[in-house]
Amino acid sequence: IQMTQSPSTLSASVGDRVTITCRASQSISGWLAWYQQKPGKAPKLLIYQASVLQGGVPSRFSGSGYGTEYTLTIDSLQPDDFATYYCQQYNVRWTFGQGTKVEIK
Amino acid sequence: EAQMVQSGGGLVQPGGSLRLSCDSSEITLSVYWMSWVRQAPGKGLEWVASIKYDESEKYLVDSVKGRFTISRDNAKNSVSLQMTRLRVEDTAVYYCAKIGRSEGFENWGQGTLVIVSS
C-alpha cells in the first residue's frame, strides 16, 4: 500500500489552522496513524485509528477520514508544532507517507 | 515517557554485517509487537521489520528480505535486527519502536546511525 501526503512543505504562522492530507493507494479502513518528528529526534505518535488522540497530545490536533483519504488538522498552530508530520497505514503491514514539513512563514 | 535503549550500529563496508539491539528497563517488551524503522539522511521514515510478541510472525520490507533478520529474546526483554550483506543504500538512522495496543508505534528508541561506506 502506497501512502501519499500533501503538501510536502507547508508554510504557516503561529495561530494558523493547518491541514495535511494523506491518501492511500487502496482502502485502509481507518487503520491510520499520524506522527510528529523534530530534527534529530524520534517520531512521536499523535493520532491512531485515524482520529483517536494519543494520550498527552494537545487537543488542537485532530484527525479524520476513512477509506483512502485522511487529514490531520492543527488548530491554532503553536511554536512547538513546527516539525515534520508523517502518516502511516497499518492495515496491511506498515507504510509511511513521505512526510510534510510545517515551517514558519 | 518510557524509554527504550538501542545499541549497535556504526560504520561498515558494503557487504558487511551489523547487529542492532533494543531493550528497556521500563517497558515489558515481551508482550508487544516490536518494529524497526529507518530514516536515510534527509529522507522520510521507512518501516523495515516487525515481530510479534511470541515470534510467531515476522515481516520485513521487500528491500531487506534475505539480508536482514528480526528476532527477540523475551527473557532479556530485547529485540534485535541482524543486518547482513549491507548496501550503501542501507545507510540510515535505525529506530526500534514498540507497537502499542493502539496499534500505533507508541514508544521509540533513541535511534542509532548505520553508515555503509567503503
Interface residues (C-beta under 8 A of the other chain):
Chain A: W31 A33 Y35 Q37 A42 P43 K44 L45 I47 Y48 Q49 V52 Q54 Y86 Q88 Y90 R93 W94 T95 F96 G97 Q98 G99
Chain B: S35 V37 G44 L45 E46 W47 S50 Y59 Y95 G100 S102 E103 G104 F105 E106 W108 G109 Q110 G111
